């Protein structure tokens, strides 16, 4: 399939809209057209305009998705330090909301798209709501559930702000099917079946929750270079080890 190169000025538009307007204008000049029939004509015109706006929205969204490059991982997740040894547990690279926005904003502007974000409560946390709008008038909303991101040194308000930024990034990535580059080889897996971004996030979350030293943990998995380099075959082993550690900590906490 060839690459989409549609620009905003070239977005497809139906030929029905002008002809329908002409038809309604002609109908208004005819006294035998009653108010009920005219109302139906206006409703038909509204449906045509709505369909045309949705077509332009869809074409613009597809164009942005086709043109968007892979997003580089310029952020780092600091896993803090070991309370006993006072040594750093390490850090993990990730793509920030700013990284995703820098890639998408110029493309969205080129194709007449804009996005706005809001939050609403949900059971057990919050929901990030993204509204993607097109200049022709059509818009669609997308939702992504989050929890407060209580990382090292964050107060409650900062934790909500971090979670909001996290949710905005995931919403944008989902809307346009954005792929993040891997840090080792510019996105080329080299034939390996590497873990997905969602699996990586699950591992990182458990590493943070259990206070695990990332370098030591990766060494126990056979010397995996980074979490990004983890193979699919290793993922269930890593997940099991971290769940065991979390369960052991819970038992220890319950016994104290």
N, C-alpha and C positions, 0 to 999 in steps of 0.2 A: 504494500500500500504506500503510495507516494506521500511525502510530507505535506501537511497543511500549511499553506503560505497566505491564508486569507488575512487581509488588513481590515481595519475598521471601515474604511471607505468602500471596501469591496464586499461587505457582508451581504448575503443574499436577502432580498426582500421580495415579497409576493407582488404580483401585478394586480392582485384582486383589490387591494386597498384603494388606489386611485379610481378604478372602474366602479367600485361600490359607492365611493363618494359622489361620482358623477351621476350614478343612478338615483341616489338619495336627493341630490340637488334637483334632478329632473322631476322626481316624485313630489317635491315641495311645490313645484309650479303647477301641479295638477290638482284642482279643487276636489276631484272625486276620491283622492286618497285620504281616508279618514285617519283620525288620531291613533287608533289601535294598530292599523297597518303600519303607520309611520314609526310607532314605538317598536314594532317588531323589526323594521328595517334598521333602526338605530341599534338595537340589540345585536343584530347580525353584524353590523359594522364594528361594534365593540369586540365581538368574538374574532373577527378577522384581524383587527389591530393587535389583540392579545396574542393571537397565534403568530403574527409577524414578529412581535417583540420577542416571543419565546424562541423563534427560529434564529433571530440575531444573537440572542443570549447564548444559545447552544453553540452556534458557529464560533462565537468569540471565545467561549470556554474551551472548545476543542483546539482552537488555534494556539491559545496560551499553553495548553497541555503539550501540544506537539513541539512547541519551540522552547519549552523550559529545559535548561540544562540540569545536570546533577548538582546537588547542593553540597558545598564543602562543609566540613565539621570544624568550625572555628572556636567553639566553646569547649570548656572542660568541666567535668563534674568532679569536685574535690571530695574525696572520701574521708577526709579528716585525718586524725592521728590516733594511734593506739594509746589508750589511757595508761597502760602499764609501762610500755617502752618509750612513749612519747615520740615514736617514729611515725612518719607520714605513711598512710595506707596506700597512697597513690591517687591518680586521677584518670578519668576516662573522657576521651573526646566525644563531642556531640554537636549536632547542628542546632544553633539557636534560632529563635523566632526572627531575629535580625538577619541571619544568614538566608532564611527562606524568603523574607520580605524583600531583601536586596535583589533576589533573582526574579521574583514575581511582579513586584510593583511596576517596573517599566513595561513589562509585557501586558499587564492588565490595563494600564493607562493607554497603551497603543491600541488595544482592542475594545476600548469603551467600557471596561469593567472596573468596579471598585468593591471593597469589602469593608464591613464594619463588624465590631465584636461587642458582645454584652455577656453578662453572667446572670444565671438564675439559680435558685436553690433546688436541690434534688435530695432524695433520701440518701444519707450517708456522705454527702459532699456537695459539689457545685456542678453546674453545667455551663460550658462555654457555648455561646450561640453565635455563629458566623452568618452574616447576611451578605450574599454576593449579588450585586446589582449591575445591570447593564444600562447604558445611556438611553436605549430605546424604551425602557420602562419596566422590563421584566426583572424579577429578583427571586432568589431561592435561599432558604435557610438550611444550615447544617449544624448539628449539635455534637459536642464531644464531652463526655463526663470526666471530671477531675476531682482530686482531693487536694487539700492544702499540702504544699511541698515544704515540710519542715526540715530543711537541711541545716548544716552546722551554722550556728550563730544567727539564725533567723528568728525574729519575733512572729507573733501570730499574723499580723498584717502583711509582713514580708513573705510569709509562707503562702498566703492567699495570692499575693501578686506574682510569686514565682509559679504557682499552679496555673494562674490565668495565662501567663506567657507560654507555659508548656501546652496548655489547651489550644491557644491560638495557633501555635506552630503545627500541632497535629491536625487541626481543622484545615489549615491551608494545604498541608501535605496531602490530606485525604481528598480535598476538592479537586486538586490538579494532578493527583497521582505522582507526587514528587518523590524522587529517589535520592537518598543521601550517598555521597561518595564514601567509600571506605578509606581509612587513613593510610593504608599500606600501599595500595596499588591503583589509586585513582579510579576506584569502582570496579576493577577487574578481579573476579574471584579466583582466577587461575585454575579453574576446574574444580575447586573445592565447593562443597555444599555448605556455605557459611550460614550462620544463624541470621534470622530476620531482624529488622529493627525492633519489632515488638518483643521478640525473644531476648534481645539485648537489653531492652528496658526492664524486662522482668528480672534478669540477672543483676543488673545494676541496682534495682530497687532492693533486692535481697542482700546484696553486698553492703549497701548503706544501712539497712535495717539491722543486720547482724554485726556490724562493725568489723567486717572481715578485711584483712590486708589483701589487696587485690593481687599484688605480685606473688605472694606466697600461695594464694589460692590458685592462680593460673599455673604456677609451678607444679602443684599437686595434680593438675590435669594433663601433665605431660609436657610442660613448658610452652603452653600457648602464649604467643607474644602479647596479644591484647584481647580484650573481650570481643572486639570486632573480628578477630581472626578465629574465633571459636567455630569449630565444625559442628554440623547438625548432629553427628554421631556422639559428640562430647556433651551437647546441651543437656540431655536428660540426666547424665551423671552429675554435671555441675548443679543442676536444679535440685537433685536429690540431696547432695551434700549441704547445700544452703538451707533447704527445708529441715534437714536433720539438726543443723546448728541452731536454727530458729526455735525448733521444738525443744532442744536441750536447754536453751536459754529460758524458755517459758517455764519448763519444769523447775529449773533452778530458782527462778523468781517466785514460783508458787510455793516452793518449799521454805523460802526465807521468811 
